[in-house]
Amino acid sequence: MDSRVEAFMSKIINSNPGEPEFHQAVEEVAESIIPFIEENPKYKHAKILERIAEPERIVMFRVPWLDDRGEIQINKGYRIEMNSAIGPYKGGLRFHPTVTLGVLKFLAFEQVFKNSLTTLPMGGGKGGSDFDPKGKTDNEVMKFCQSFMTELSRHIGPDTDIPAGDIGVGGREIGFMFGQYKRLRNEFTGVLTGKGREWGGSLIRPEATGYGCVYFAQAMLQTRRDTLADKTIAVSGSGNVSQYATEKATELGAKVVTLSDSAGYIYDPEGIDKEKLGWVMDLKNIRRGRIKEYAEKFGVDYYEGQRPWTVKCDIALPCATENEISAEDAETLVKNGCFLVSEGANMPSTQEAVEIYLKNKILYGPGKAANAGGVAVSGLEMTQNSMRLSWHREEIDQKLQQIMTDIHETCIKYGRENDGYINYVRGSNIGGFVKVADAMIAQGAV
Ligand code: NDP
């Protein structure tokens, strides 16, 4: 590691102990940004990197709620307000038992760069709870969401901080939280995105992250005069992002052969077509079942406790969670002929896995660029709410495609290497950094 990065990271690790995911995310950015700052000393003098790695504000709170037996349950609630240099804090809420302060800080940090890349005026934030919606009744989820929002409502607002969904937070949870916010504040505002279509939500928002991830893959393929047609794709996860990545990839002529959840993955060599995907959506979004049931229903193989990266594929779309592709997985993917990774999830590849992609010069779209479509359409939802109108599906899809193309162009601008290889890691880090850094300098030491 570069000695300047090492010195910077040792300060970060000392002042943020026990937060390995946050250290990982900061280090990945520091490796791109520190050499850039050396060439552009105004950022060094203004201590932008040191400031950008320190959240503007963190709110932590108790979330008590009553389960269906009348027993009191207690969870932790968080909101990280990371950076508001270019707009109000914006970023999702995650409800999952693995949520910790460090995980949310890594996600909030990534969000700052991602939101900047979209070109829309949004700062970065993230929040959530260690609450697990799995196995809870709708009534229990509602009780939890109401209690969570009772505290969170003091800290957010349509011009201050606008949360959205993430793992474990979909349309149902956003609905319950929006209802409670409206009741407490007595106002109907666009304080959350990912709302239902009938009450302020944007068309294409549920699809946006998955579609955007595929549009980004398409843009990367175009640099090698290639397309998605007839490509074999391994997708991980089976939630929101995975479902719509599968839908769009299939629509564009590719064959998706895997889906997973935290218990294992299914391999369907025939491909997960529209009809089978419809069944998965019902399984995951309505019946809230396990992906194993797909294997039973369609007579394919299920691999308990494993991830899909040993399957032979041209393209991998990791869409489940952080650090789900290890160095060994990355080696296997490359050895099996995979030449493109587009990340629907946030930081799904370990740092060692990323090094393997770059060493082998495969097309690699990191999450902060490849999955920015979700927050981009959230930004469009905010615009529609402010204007009190709603755009058509085609119009939003077109804007989404344009934004993903623009992000891709930004990555090329800052990431092209001497031999022509596009290093999207450097491209997205520097591309996301410049706009926020310039705004921070203009606004003084705040
Ligand atoms: P969902 O909750 O809809 O789906 C998550 C999927 O990932 C489920 O299949 C889940 O399986 C699996 N998963 C979750 N945690 C783990 C784990 N620790 N190990 C293995 N599998 C796991 O979430 P989303 O689809 O919304 O989010 C997926 C990823 O995309 C996350 O990294 C998120 O941060 C990122 N993202 C999401 C955006 C959005 O708009 N929703 C925007 C940008 C990024 P199980 O059901 O068994 O838990």
Residues whose N, C-alpha, C, O or C-beta is under 5 A from the ligand:
A	BS01	NDP	G165 D166 I167 G168 T209 G237 S238 G239 N240 V241 S242 S260 D261 S262 A263 C319 A320 T321 E322 G344 A345 N346 N371 G374
